[in-house]
């Protein structure tokens, strides 16, 4: 199972889910907001607390990826040009995560908040 856990009230995160869904032609990826019961259930036995996460989370083959690693692993599963984003893995993780953290820290200020995302591939 491939699951993206995202901040359900973040406009940027919701746009990212729509982007992923658009380029996931075979619907290999499912989605749940970090605020959902499903996210709590998926993360309960991990070292991560979904209430304090400031990152997209990608769970694939029972492995948890965060921040830029999550984005790269998701890109590997996408069709078309987004698949090429996987080549960012050659940039050292501290640099990738620094950029990721700067965007994540300011995501509400730059992109705003929303109530929720209704999505056909969202798991309950």
Protein Blocks (a to p, Z undefined) as FASTA:
>chain_A
ZZddddfkbmklmmmmmmmmmmmmnopaccddfkbmklmmmmmmmcbdfklpccdcddee
hiacehjlmmmmmmmmpgcjllmmmmmmmpcfklmmmmmmmmmmmmmmmnopafbdcdfk
bcZZ
